Amino acid sequence: MNDRTAGVAGDLQHFEVAGRLTIDLAALKANWLALARRAEPAEAAAVVKADAYGLGIERVVPALSAAGCKTFFVAILSEARRVRAVAPDATVYVLEGPAFGAAPVFRDFSLRPVLGSLDEIGHWAAYCREISQPLAAAVHIDTGMTRLGLTPGEAEEIAGDPTHFDDFRLALVMSHLACADVPGNPMNGRQLRQFQAVRRHLPEAPASLANSAGTLIGGDYRFDLVRPGVAIYGGRAIATGDNPMRPVVTVEARIIRIREAAAGTPVGYGAVETLKRDSRLAILSAGYADGYIRAAGSTDERPGADVTINGRAAPVVGRVSMDLLAVDITEFEENSVQTGDYAELLGKQFTVDDLADRAGTIGYEVLTNLGRRFQHIVKDD
Ligand SMILES: *Cc1c(COP(=O)(O)O)cnc(C)c1O
């Protein structure tokens, strides 16, 4: 390769991508440490399901391990194996438990299932008997989600016959809060009391109830281990008040065209927004295929999201396309915005949760959909 082609190859990454997604590992670690302090004297784990909420297991898990995190939760077995590959000594729980026949994989990779039904408990115990090893597992009690977990009735039933727990090691008893994002919701107290009551019937074991919101509520919700997810990634866990977490993700898209359009001109699919004044628009190279939620577009009746250019808000105009998005820069000083500049779609100023609010969804959905096409940049300082 001569110098000239090397230069072109170097530029290619710049020209080939629609935008860039920057992950701030220092903010990620600071968020986990803040939650860990909040959880004390309980241990803080980290939930890294869905590829660490879209940010990448292989970069998030080593960073959190370096910050001191020793316990990770994932949803499914393939995620657990990816965690194991980068965190050889960590404790790894698989929330969806073992599919029938998967127990040997859990043993081979030292993974712990979260057992959520009488059948799963029976299979795990039988496998442990067969190999004569009391492997560790968690048991999940359903106190109000009606998804996974033993009903309190089932928990009492097996508690009446303690031989259920003879063959494996009950390493954790857990449940999951349905409404902790609204701290005053009476459901929280009901779930707490039910969890405490069921626990008394079961063999003595460490307990875990709190997700991010439960960790921030603190107090009796902490038990021995907390399981924050979204707050580690900078998302808003509690619906009311300021979000105390540092933003972890910045998403920027390139401005690929700047154009003028007269009052009365429709913009985008469906012509759902018509310009009310002579306008200057910036067309950005990002759309719903990049995870920019389509419902964040605007119509004549309803404003959409904002993007940030040079520190200033520019409102989205019309529907979000698959790859493109129009924003209004009429009020920006002429020539202050150029083709080739980047516009910030998400960051400190207009956050993941701001976009979620405008699109009628939650920050979790925004995060886990981001950036299949973006250049990923990791910073850590
Ligand atoms: C996803 C999940 C968590 C983490 O929830 P956040 O609201 O993201 O903190 C904790 N526990 C269970 C069982 C989960 O499914």
The ligand as a MOL file (V3000), in Angstrom:
LIG
                    3D

  0  0  0     0  0            999 V3000
M  V30 BEGIN CTAB
M  V30 COUNTS 15 15 0 0 0
M  V30 BEGIN ATOM
M  V30 1 C -33.6580 -6.0330 33.5340 0
M  V30 2 C -33.6840 -6.5030 34.9280 0
M  V30 3 C -33.0280 -5.7900 35.9410 0
M  V30 4 C -32.4130 -4.4210 35.7060 0
M  V30 5 O -33.4590 -3.4760 35.6010 0
M  V30 6 P -33.1750 -1.9030 35.4030 0
M  V30 7 O -34.5170 -1.2980 35.5010 0
M  V30 8 O -32.5700 -1.7570 34.0540 0
M  V30 9 O -32.2550 -1.4950 36.4780 0
M  V30 10 C -32.9730 -6.3440 37.2090 0
M  V30 11 N -33.5450 -7.5460 37.4600 0
M  V30 12 C -34.2270 -8.2410 36.5200 0
M  V30 13 C -34.8630 -9.5350 36.8800 0
M  V30 14 C -34.3120 -7.7470 35.2320 0
M  V30 15 O -35.0000 -8.4310 34.2850 0
M  V30 END ATOM
M  V30 BEGIN BOND
M  V30 1 1 1 2
M  V30 2 1 2 3
M  V30 3 2 2 14
M  V30 4 1 3 4
M  V30 5 2 3 10
M  V30 6 1 4 5
M  V30 7 1 5 6
M  V30 8 2 6 7
M  V30 9 1 6 8
M  V30 10 1 6 9
M  V30 11 1 10 11
M  V30 12 2 11 12
M  V30 13 1 12 13
M  V30 14 1 12 14
M  V30 15 1 14 15
M  V30 END BOND
M  V30 END CTAB
M  END
